[in-house]
Each structure stands twice: as structure tokens, then as C-alpha cells.
Amino acid sequence: MEKYKELYNLSKEILKEEQDRFNKIEEKASKYLTALTLLVGASGFFGKWIISYLIPPKNKFEWTLITLGFMLVCSIIVSWFMVFNAFRIRKIKTIPLDIQFFDDNVLLDIYYALARGNKEALDENRKTTNRKSRMLDIGYYMMIIAMSFLIAFTFLFGFYSWRGPQNNKNYERSLIMSEKEKPDSIPHEVPKPLTEKPNPNIKPPEYDVVNRGKTPDSSANKPNPNVKPPKYDTLNYSED
């Protein structure tokens, strides 16, 4: 009796440890999923930058950045799939509470039957937990690879920005836009071609006709002898 009781207790403890292992993997998968969310945010920022300023690529350095960005996205997708798949709810077996089973069997048979049931449940639960553990390990390694790609891309991104604005497509576009938006910008004078000649067939506009008087005679500048002077006033003076 006692040894079967010990067998039942041992099987129950091992089954409980396996369930705890299953729960720890679930918690670890939840933490990995949070870290992947941060990676997705960072890769989304760099992905938008690549589409805006590196498409189409102009040199080998930009091709390197695009390749790193593509590998970063792929590794994040694989890691996300593995971690999320490990995080899915899976069925595990637990000890049932069957009162009829206890009523129909003696204590010795109960211990032995439950020990066998615990052994079978342990085998099934261990398979499920091992599958989750393998998926989580793959997701973890892919997440490490994604972090490596992100660090390398960040380093090259900083170097690309430090190289100067002469090769920066964003700088060129902003410079062109700023020149167009300046209200007081002086337009560049386009030199006229040296072979430019007037069109001889162009007719002049019709001129207005203005009536003007004759030129006055030179005699008009002489005084008229027939003009009478004005009447003079008479003043009375006393004699001395």
C-alpha cells in the first residue's frame, strides 16, 4: 500500500513540475513578444526611411543598407512567427476529479491507477512543452540575429548620415524645394542666343494724326502802332 502511495505522490509531483515548466515557457514567450514589438517599431522606422530615401539605390553602400534592412525584416518575421506559435494555447492534461472513480475502487487500486494516469499525462504534457520550448528557442535565436542586423544597420545608418549632405538624397530634395519656395529668390537669367534677329515682317502700329496750327508770322513779334494809350490822370499843383 505504502509504496503505491509513494508512487502516486511522486508521479503527482513530477506532473506538477512539468506544468510549472509549461507556465514558465508561456511567461518567457510573453516577454519575447514584448521585445519583438520594440524591434518591429525600430524596423518600421528604418523601413520607412529606406523607402523614402534609398529607393532606387544609387551605389553599393545604399545596396548594403537595403540588404541589411531586408534581412532584418525577414528575421523579425520568422522570430515573431515562432514566438507567437509557442505562445498559442495548447492542451495539457491534468488530474481529474472523478468522485465515481473513488466510489467504485479500493484505495490501492486508486493509487496505482492515478499513478499510471499521471505517467501518461506526463508523457503527453512533456511532448507539448518540448514543442513549445523548441519553437521558443528558434524564435529567441532569430531575435538575436534580428538584433545583430539592427545594430549593424544603425551603425551604417549613422555613417551614411555622417558622410555629408552631398550624397544625401533627402538633402538634395530639401535644397530644391527650398529654392522653389523662396519668395524673393532671384531667377537665373537665361542667356539669349547669339543668332537672335528681329522679324522684318512685323508691321509697326498705326500712328495717330494730330492737327497742329501754322507757325506764327515773325511780324507778330512787333508792337501795333495803332493802339491808343490809356487816359492819364490830371493833378493840381499850387504855385509858389
PAGU-765812 format. One line per 2 residues: number of its first residue (from 1); their letters; for each residue y, z, x of C-alpha. Coordinates in Angstrom, 2 decimals, padded with zeros to 5 digits. Layout:
% PAGU-765812
NUM = A = Y Z X  ...
% end
This chain:
% PAGU-765812
1 = ME = 000.00 000.00 000.00  002.50 001.08 002.67
3 = KY = 002.03 -001.99 004.83  002.69 -004.34 001.90
5 = KE = 005.72 -002.29 001.03  006.94 -002.73 004.63
7 = LY = 006.13 -006.42 004.41  008.24 -006.72 001.26
9 = NL = 011.14 -004.78 002.80  011.02 -006.89 005.95
11 = SK = 010.98 -010.16 004.00  013.89 -008.93 001.86
13 = EI = 015.98 -008.07 004.94  015.29 -011.42 006.59
15 = LK = 016.15 -013.25 003.37  019.41 -011.29 003.15
17 = EE = 020.28 -012.17 006.77  019.72 -015.84 006.02
19 = QD = 022.01 -015.62 003.01  024.66 -013.96 005.20
21 = RF = 024.28 -016.80 007.69  024.82 -019.28 004.87
23 = NK = 028.00 -017.48 003.78  029.37 -017.39 007.36
25 = IE = 028.90 -021.14 007.67  030.79 -021.56 004.40
27 = EK = 033.68 -019.47 005.76  033.70 -021.41 009.03
29 = AS = 033.76 -024.71 007.16  036.76 -023.48 005.18
31 = KY = 038.64 -022.68 008.42  037.76 -026.07 009.91
33 = LT = 039.04 -027.74 006.76  042.38 -025.97 007.17
35 = AL = 042.64 -027.11 010.80  041.80 -030.66 009.76
37 = TL = 044.62 -030.57 007.22  047.08 -029.91 010.06
39 = LV = 045.56 -032.76 012.07  045.91 -035.11 009.12
41 = GA = 049.60 -034.19 008.83  050.25 -034.86 012.53
43 = SG = 048.30 -038.13 012.50  050.15 -039.21 009.36
45 = FF = 053.49 -038.78 011.14  052.36 -040.79 014.16
47 = GK = 050.69 -043.38 011.95  053.94 -043.99 010.09
49 = WI = 055.77 -044.28 013.41  053.23 -046.83 014.69
51 = IS = 053.55 -048.98 011.57  057.35 -048.86 011.72
53 = YL = 057.96 -049.49 015.42  054.81 -050.78 017.15
55 = IP = 053.63 -053.46 014.74  053.33 -056.09 016.14
57 = PK = 052.76 -054.71 019.67  054.78 -056.29 022.49
59 = NK = 052.99 -055.07 025.62  049.87 -053.33 026.88
61 = FE = 051.43 -049.90 026.63  052.04 -050.34 022.90
63 = WT = 048.49 -051.67 022.50  047.26 -048.45 024.15
65 = LI = 049.24 -046.34 021.69  047.88 -048.29 018.72
67 = TL = 044.30 -047.96 020.01  044.68 -044.21 020.52
69 = GF = 046.15 -043.87 017.03  043.25 -045.83 015.53
71 = ML = 040.65 -043.69 017.35  042.48 -040.55 016.26
73 = VC = 042.33 -041.59 012.61  038.63 -042.53 012.85
75 = SI = 037.65 -039.22 014.47  039.58 -037.28 011.83
77 = IV = 037.88 -039.20 009.03  034.40 -038.53 010.46
79 = SW = 035.21 -034.86 011.07  036.65 -034.48 007.57
81 = FM = 033.56 -036.06 006.01  031.17 -033.80 007.93
83 = VF = 033.08 -030.58 007.30  033.64 -031.38 003.64
85 = NA = 029.97 -032.28 003.24  028.99 -028.96 004.83
87 = FR = 031.42 -027.19 002.55  029.80 -028.53 -000.59
89 = IR = 027.95 -026.10 -002.86  024.22 -026.18 -002.22
91 = KI = 021.39 -024.39 -003.98  019.80 -021.38 -002.34
93 = KT = 017.00 -019.20 -003.63  017.44 -015.52 -004.41
95 = IP = 015.09 -012.77 -005.59  014.70 -013.00 -009.39
97 = LD = 014.97 -010.03 -011.76  011.91 -010.56 -013.95
99 = IQ = 011.02 -007.43 -015.94  007.95 -009.05 -017.47
101 = FF = 006.56 -009.65 -013.99  006.80 -005.93 -013.22
103 = DD = 005.21 -005.01 -016.54  002.23 -007.34 -016.06
105 = NV = 001.34 -006.44 -012.45  000.49 -003.38 -010.42
107 = LL = 002.75 -002.17 -007.60  000.53 -003.51 -004.80
109 = DI = 000.50 -006.98 -006.27  004.25 -006.78 -006.88
111 = YY = 004.92 -006.02 -003.21  002.64 -008.76 -002.00
113 = AL = 003.84 -011.40 -004.48  007.51 -010.67 -003.77
115 = AR = 006.88 -010.81 -000.03  005.31 -014.26 -000.42
117 = GN = 008.17 -015.37 -002.69  010.70 -014.15 -000.12
119 = KE = 008.92 -016.11 002.58  009.06 -019.33 000.53
121 = AL = 012.71 -018.75 -000.39  013.50 -018.06 003.27
123 = DE = 011.99 -021.39 004.34  013.99 -023.34 001.73
125 = NR = 017.23 -021.48 002.43  016.82 -021.94 006.18
127 = KT = 016.46 -025.70 005.76  019.63 -025.82 003.68
129 = TN = 021.55 -023.63 006.12  020.36 -025.68 009.11
131 = RK = 021.58 -028.89 007.47  024.96 -027.31 006.82
133 = SR = 025.07 -026.00 010.39  024.31 -029.44 011.89
135 = ML = 027.00 -031.11 009.78  029.48 -028.43 010.70
137 = DI = 028.67 -028.82 014.40  029.23 -032.58 014.21
139 = GY = 032.49 -032.01 012.36  033.56 -029.47 014.97
141 = YM = 032.87 -031.82 017.90  034.66 -034.67 016.14
143 = MI = 037.59 -032.36 015.51  037.70 -031.53 019.26
145 = IA = 037.68 -035.28 020.01  040.48 -035.80 017.48
147 = MS = 042.49 -033.03 019.16  041.98 -034.73 022.53
149 = FL = 043.18 -038.05 021.12  046.17 -036.31 019.54
151 = IA = 047.15 -034.65 022.84  046.81 -037.94 024.71
153 = FT = 048.81 -039.78 022.06  051.53 -037.11 022.09
155 = FL = 051.81 -037.38 025.87  052.08 -041.18 025.77
157 = FG = 054.48 -040.98 022.84  056.77 -038.72 024.86
159 = FY = 056.54 -041.03 027.85  057.28 -044.04 025.66
161 = SW = 060.36 -042.33 024.24  061.49 -041.22 027.72
163 = RG = 061.29 -044.73 029.18  064.67 -045.55 027.74
165 = PQ = 066.12 -047.49 024.85  065.83 -050.92 026.45
167 = NN = 062.20 -051.25 025.31  062.55 -049.22 022.16
169 = KN = 062.35 -051.36 019.08  063.97 -048.66 016.99
171 = YE = 066.96 -048.58 019.30  067.35 -052.34 019.13
173 = RS = 067.25 -052.33 015.35  069.71 -049.47 015.06
175 = LI = 072.06 -051.20 017.51  072.01 -054.42 015.48
177 = MS = 072.57 -052.54 012.23  075.46 -050.53 013.71
179 = EK = 077.15 -053.73 014.86  076.84 -055.20 011.39
181 = EK = 078.14 -052.08 009.65  081.28 -051.61 011.77
183 = PD = 084.31 -052.42 009.54  086.65 -053.00 012.46
185 = SI = 084.25 -054.92 014.60  085.75 -057.97 016.24
187 = PH = 083.65 -061.07 015.60  082.72 -063.10 018.58
189 = EV = 084.74 -066.31 018.87  082.62 -069.38 018.85
191 = PK = 083.94 -071.85 021.42  084.86 -075.21 019.94
193 = PL = 083.03 -078.20 021.27  084.95 -080.30 023.79
195 = TE = 084.25 -083.53 021.90  086.15 -082.38 018.78
197 = KP = 088.56 -085.11 017.47  090.67 -085.38 014.29
199 = NP = 089.60 -087.62 011.46  092.01 -090.60 011.38
201 = NI = 091.13 -091.43 007.76  092.63 -088.25 006.33
203 = KP = 095.81 -089.10 004.29  098.87 -086.85 004.54
205 = PE = 100.10 -085.03 001.41  102.73 -086.72 -000.82
207 = YD = 106.22 -085.73 000.24  108.88 -084.51 -002.25
209 = VV = 112.04 -086.68 -002.88  115.32 -084.71 -002.72
211 = NR = 118.71 -086.24 -003.89  121.46 -085.44 -001.47
213 = GK = 125.28 -086.30 -001.78  127.19 -088.68 000.50
215 = TP = 128.66 -087.43 003.68  132.30 -086.43 003.03
217 = DS = 135.07 -088.65 004.47  136.94 -087.46 007.54
219 = SA = 140.24 -087.66 005.62  139.17 -084.73 003.55
221 = NK = 139.94 -082.53 006.52  143.77 -083.43 006.35
223 = PN = 146.35 -081.50 004.16  147.63 -083.09 000.91
225 = PN = 151.39 -083.81 001.27  151.95 -083.81 -002.50
227 = VK = 151.02 -080.20 -003.03  154.11 -078.15 -004.08
229 = PP = 154.67 -074.70 -002.55  154.84 -071.61 -004.79
231 = KY = 158.19 -070.35 -006.18  159.86 -067.92 -003.82
233 = DT = 161.42 -064.59 -004.97  165.27 -064.03 -004.60
235 = LN = 166.52 -060.76 -003.10  170.17 -059.40 -003.41
237 = YS = 171.72 -058.04 -000.20  175.15 -056.20 -000.12
239 = ED = 177.93 -057.40 002.18  179.19 -055.18 004.99
% end
